[in-house]
């Protein structure tokens, strides 16, 4: 790999407001950090669902939640896609919490670990029910391993940092072990930080924390939680950008992001789409056109339209975001 440091450092949950600049080791990194050992269809069927993430399609008796599920009818990965529409964003986040908690329970029991990837933006806000009862007390947080699908190459106390966003609203409120939270080394250049992160993911594969997809050879995260921008971008994969076509690397850098800050690292589509489960969470009328283009495959299909999953892809939409379907 291009990075000479090749390390993934465990994060202690101290407040990021007290960090030093990105030219030095931040104060919340322990001295004994981990050293890596290796440098469609537009046709949908309407259903009422009572439980998301469990496979149930029974009619719900809960009149507080008016949920419509639209299942695609194509073969292959398309038949693993489900679209859930909510009258209220609050009901969406309630079911997203149950969906996540159910998968956490499943994988913790099956393999003793749960690998979770998040994006930035409004996605973190959508996880807010997980830090409340009953989930905060019932989830086996000690078995969680927490990653970012993309990150801005800025200090961790910077307002643009996805780490800071996740720390303030989520990580500081749940007891995930510090050694199970994996952030980029933002003291490196964007290219070196991407190489460093990929090297460390490979180390986690070698230590059996992270699985590898038998069909693709790329890492297979248990759950990837994604948001989507108004232009239909996911992670830091933007419409028309060459990185959308990357087919070999796990993690890449971008220095010309159309959305500031310009320097970032991001997982590639082969990694995203090798995940066992993917939740794409989209709210707001400003994203309705991109949702329509992504799901109906109309016009210039945005990057979100290329998202898939090995086991299950679920779009969580509020009513405004689904208004053009």
N, C-alpha and C positions, 0 to 999 in steps of 0.2 A: 504494500500500500504506500501511497505517497507520504502519509503522515509519519513523522519520525517518533512521535510520542507513543502512539498506539495504546492509549489507555482510556478506560471508562471509569470515571470517578463516582463513588457513592456520594449521595447528597444528604447532608444533615439538614433537618427542617428548621433552620434558624431563619429569621426574617430576612428576605433579600434586600431590605432597605439598608442594611448595614454592610453590604458587600463592598469590596475594593474594586478598582477598575479591572477591566478584562486583561490587563497586562500582567496581572499577578494572580496567584492562587486565591480564590475567594475564601473568606473567613469561614464559610459553612462547609468547606470540603475537609474531610478528615485527613490526617497524615497517612493513614494506612489505606489509601485508595487502591482500588482493584487495578492490577496491571494485566493488560491483555497479553496472552501468550503468543498470539499470532498477529506479526505486523499485519327489433322488437316489434315489439309489436305495440300498436296503440290500442288494441282491444283489451279491455279489462273486465273482470267479473266482480260484481259488488258483493261483499260479505259483511256480516257483523261478527266481530271477534270479541271474546271475553278475556282472553289471555294472550299477550304477545310474547313470543319466544318459547312457547310450550307446544305449538302446533295445533292448538285448539281452534275450531271454527264454529263453536256453539254460539247461539244468539245470546247477547248479553242482556241481563236483567237490570243492569246499572244504568238508569236513565240520565245520570249525570254525565256519562261519557257517550257521545254519539260518534262512534268510530266506524269508518268504512275501510275495508281492506280491498285492494285491487290487485289481483294476482295475474301475472302475465301468462300467456298460453304457449309461448315458444318452447322449443326443446333446448336441452343443454343447460347452460348456466342461467338462461332467462327464466326457466321454470323454478329456479331457486330464489327468485326475486319477489318481494311482496311490498306493496305500498299501503301504508297506514295513514289515514287522514283524520284529523282531530278538529272539532269545532273550537276547542280552547287549547292554547299553548300549555296551560297548566296541566291539562289531562295528558298531553303528550309527554311531559317530563315525568309524570307519575308512571306511565307505562314504560318509558325508557329506563327508569330506575329498576322496575321489575324485570325487564328484559335483561339488563346487565347483571342484576343479582342472581337471576336464574342461571345464567351462563357461568357466573362465578362459582356457584354451588356445584354445577355439573363438572367443570374442569378441575376444581380443587379436589373433588372426590375421585375423579378418574385418573388424574395425573399428578396431583399434589402441588399444582401451580396454576396460575391464571395470568396469561400475558395480555396486557391491555395497552392499546395505542390510542392516543388522543390527538386532536388538532387544537388550534387556538380559536380565537374569535368567540362567537356565541355558543359554540359547542360546550365549553366548560360551564357556562351558565345553565345549560340544559341538564347538567348532572347534579343539580342542586339537591334533588330529593335523596340522593345517595348518602348525604351527610346528615340526614334526619332519620328518626325512627320510622319504620323498624329496621332499616337497612344498616345504619351506622353501627348498630349493636349486634347484628346477625351475620354480616358478611365476614368471611375469613380473610381479613386484610393482610395477615402475615404471609399469605401465599400469593398475593398480588405482585406482579412485576410490571412497572409503569414506564411507558415510552412515549415519544412524540413522533408523529408522522412527518412533521416539518418544524423548523425552528428558524428564527431570525438570528443572525450572527451579531448579537448585541450583548452587553453585560446583563447578568441575570436580574439586576435591580432596575433595568430599563423598562419603561412602560410598553415597549414593543415586544418584550420577551414573552414567548409562550410559556416558559417556565414560571415566570412571575405571575402570570395570569392563573395558571393551574395551582400554584402554591397558595395564592391569596384566597381563592374561592373553593379549593378542594383539598389539596395535599396537606395543608395546615390543619384540616378538620377531621382527618381519618388517620388511623395508626398503621399506615403502610411502612414497613421497615425502611430506614434510610438507604440501606444497601440494595434495595429493590427498586429504586427510582433512578432512571438512567437519562442523563441530560448530556447535551453536546459540550465539548470543550470550546467555549466561545473565545478563548485566548488565541486560538489558531485562526488561520485564514479560512474562508468558506470552503475552499477545495479540500484543505487539510482536515477541517472539522468533519466534512462528509466522509472522507476516507477513514478517519479515526472512529466515527460512529459505526460504519460498516464493519470495520475490523472487530469492534467490540461486540456487535451482534453475532459475528461468526464465533467469537469466544463463547458466547452464551449458548450457541448451537452445540459447540464442542462439550459443554458442561451439562447438556440436556435440559437446560432451562427453557430454551426456545426450540420449537419443533421445526422441521423442514418438510415442505410439501413433497409427497412422493411423486406427484405428477409434474411439478415445475422445477423442483430443486431450489426454490426460493424459500425464505423463512415463512413459517405458517403461524402467525399470531392467532391467539384464540378469539380476540375481539378487537376490531378496529372501529373507533368512533370518529366519524368525520362530519365536518360542516361543509357548506358550499357557499361560495361568493356569488354576488349578483351576476357576474359574468360566467358562472358555471365552473369556476376553478375549484379544485380540491387539493388539499395539501398545498404545496407551492408549485403545482402543475397548472399552468395558465393556458388559455385558448391560443392555439397557433404556435406555442413554444416548442422547440425541438426536444425538450426533455420529456414531453409526453410520449415520444417514440423510443425512449431508452429501453433496451430489452435485456441488458446484461448486468448492469450494476444494481446493487441494492439501495444505495444512498448516493445522491448526487448533489452538487452545489449549483446554485444559480446566483449570478452576479448582476443580472439585468431584470430583476423582478418588476413587472409593470405596476405593482403595488408596493410602496415603500414599507420597510427598508429594502433596498435592492439586493443585499447579500443574505442568502438563506441556504439551508440544507433541506432536502426533502427525500422521502422514500419514493421509489419509482412505482409505476403501475404494476409491474410483475409482483412486487412485494405486497402492495395493497390488495391485489386481486387473488393472492395466494392465501389470504386470511381465511380462517374457518368461518367467522361471522363478521359481517360489516354492517354497521348502522350509519345511515346517512341522514343527518338531522337538519331539516331546513324549515325556517319560519320566516314569514313576512311576505307581503305582496310584491316587494321589490325583487324577489327571486322567482316569481311565478313564471316568467318567460323562459328562464334557464331551466326550471323544472320541466316545463312542457317540452322543450327541445331535447333534454336529456332522456326523458322517459318515452316520448313518442318518436324519438330519433328523426326530428324534423329540422330542415335547414342545416346550419352549421352546428353539428352536435358538439356541445361543450365537453370538457374533460369529465365532468360528473357522469356523462352518459357512457363512459368507458369503465366505470367502476363495476366490479363483480365480486363474487366470493366463492370459495370452494364448497361451503355448506349452505350459507344463507345470507342474502342481502336484503335488508329491510330499510325502506325509505320511511322516515318519520316526518310527516308534513302537517303543518297547521293549515287551517282552511284557506287563509290568504295565499299561502305558497302554492296551494293546489288549485287555485281559482281558474287556471287556464287548461286544466286536464279535461 
